[in-house]
């Protein structure tokens, strides 16, 4: 009986650790693809910063020179948002108020 309880506990812990990953990787991958399609081929996950806002509705892509935005549309698809002033007004002032952030492919801890 002890072995069953111990096995169940270990499996539960492994399951929880595996599920604890970032839920925004597919959104960031989509943002990179959109930026590349828009002609910003220098933007890659390993050389840019990504800040996810509003549960993935807005992703800021910062390559060190420019901040660009990808926004989720009403149909659920992402699109490049060239009107940065409008987007920036809707975002929190501090980058620490993001839902998720990463730089050069590594998560930025809050």
N, C-alpha and C positions, 0 to 999 in steps of 0.2 A: 504494500500500500504506500509506503514511504517513497518507493521508487517511482510510482505513478504520479504522486504529488510533486516530487522533485522534477520529473520529466515535464509535467504540465507547466510548472513554474518557469523552467528554462525555455521551453517553446514560447510561452507568453512573452517573456522578456525579449527574446530574439525577434518576435513579431513586432513588438512595440518599437524596438530600435530600428528595424527595417522601415517602418512606416513613418519614422520621424524625419525623413528627408525633406528637402525643399520641394514645395508644390508649384514653384514658378519656373522650373527649368524649361518646360515646353513653351511657355510664354516668352521667355528670354530668347530661346532659339528662334521663335517666330519673329521677334523684333530684329534679330541679327539678319535673318533672311530678308525682311522688308527693307532694312537699311541698305543691304547689298543690292537689292533690286532697284532701289532709288539712286544707285550710283555711288554710294558710300562704301566701296569695297574694302576700305581699310579697317572697317569695324569688324572685330572678331571678339569672341568671348574672352580670349586670353590677353587682349590689349585694351579693353574698355571697361567702364563701370556701368552697372545697371541698377536702377532704383525703381522698385515696383510700388505703386500707390493704388489706393482704393480697391484693394483685393484683386489686383491685376488689370484694372481698367485703364491705367496709364503706366507706361514704362518709359523712364527717362534713360537715354543712352548718352553717356558722356565719354568721349574719346580723348579727353584732356584738352582739346581745343574748342570743341563745340558741344552744346547740349541739344540733343534732338529728342523728339517725342514720338512714341507709337501709342495709338489710342484704340481701345476696343470700340467697334462700331455697334449699332443697334442689332445688326444681324449676328453679332458674336465674333466677327472677323476683325483682325487688327489691321490698321492702316497708318501710314506715316502722317503725322500732323505738322504741317509747315507753319502754322500760326502759333509760335511758341509763346507769345505774350498772353494769349487767351488761356493756354494750358497752365502756364506758370502762376497765373493769378488764382487758379483753383487748387494749387498744391500747398501743403504745409511749408512753412518757412525753413524748418530744420530738416536736413537729410536724414536725421535719426528718427524722424516720424514716418518712415517708410514701412511697408509691410514686409519687404525683403530688399536686401542690397548685396551686391557682389562686385568685386573689383578683380580683374584679371582671372576670372573663373573661380574665385574663392569668396565664400560668404563673408560679409562684413558684419561682425557681431555688434549688437547694440550695447 
